[in-house]
Amino acid sequence: MDAKELLKKVRKIEIKTRGLSQNIFAGEYHSAFKGRGVIFSEVREYQPGDDVRDIDWNVTARHNKPYVKVYEEERELTLMLLIDVSGSGDFGARGVEKKEMMAEIAATLAFSSLQNNDKVGVIFFSDRIEKFIPPKKGKKHILLIIREIIDFEPQSRGTDIGVALEFMTNALKKRVTAFLLSDFIDHHDYSHTMTMANKKHELAAIQVYDERDSKLPDVGLMHVADLETGAVRWIDTSSKKVRKIYERAWYDRQQQLTSVAARSGVELAHVRTDEDYVKALLAVFRRKATR
């Protein structure tokens, strides 16, 4: 798209998602993702009930009475957005395209982090790492990210979620809060890499899907194309058997995704392209806040 059209789209998504992040998500984000580390703050005199393991023996020796170290929560966070830019994101039969929905959710999360003065970075992935934007602070950086999300053109159309998770685990040394945005149409096994990623970082997953991913309409012969492989074929949607096979494949994939997320300890939400994503995001934040 040309520069004028891109600017218009960026402005539109900024107005919508920034309003949401300020009015709805800022407090929830803050509660859900408090700083997970602790840093040394000061020393004070020992009081009954203090943990003896916190005694600062050097200061105690100098003053001839016990002093303890006081820690405070490290507030600064880093938010990483892992965004699936594979070919299946171009699909949207009942609502917006999946990639548009992912863009809005990513922008809402980015602006929520801005309210918290956190760093934000992005990993765009297909079946390879397409682009890595290192974490930085500030509105200018977030607007750059949103422009990239809207206008990004991947080199490949396949999907390999494990590649993105492994890259994040290896590339980012400090613990981050990460959101994985994908439709999870992936034939690779990403269970191990998801577990490892969530051990080192704090990971949540948001599945963005279209209703037609889960079931076929009864409309007779349909010419369909796989947006990732380019394969095309005719299918008879008037056949109850064909529709059941399609629905069963969806069910099995959903069961696998739910099982992998549960075993990995990853918070998982589902957002359909013709539905509002606000409730799903709020539910993720609130579940994390109570952990």
Beta strands, then each sheet from edge to edge (+ up, - down):
strand 1: 38-45
strand 2: 67-73
strand 3: 78-84
strand 4: 119-125
strand 5: 129-136
strand 6: 177-182
strand 7: 202-209
strand 8: 221-225
strand 9: 232-236
strand 10: 267-272
sheet 1: 1+ 2-
sheet 2: 5+ 4- 3- 6- 7- 10-
sheet 3: 8+ 9-
end
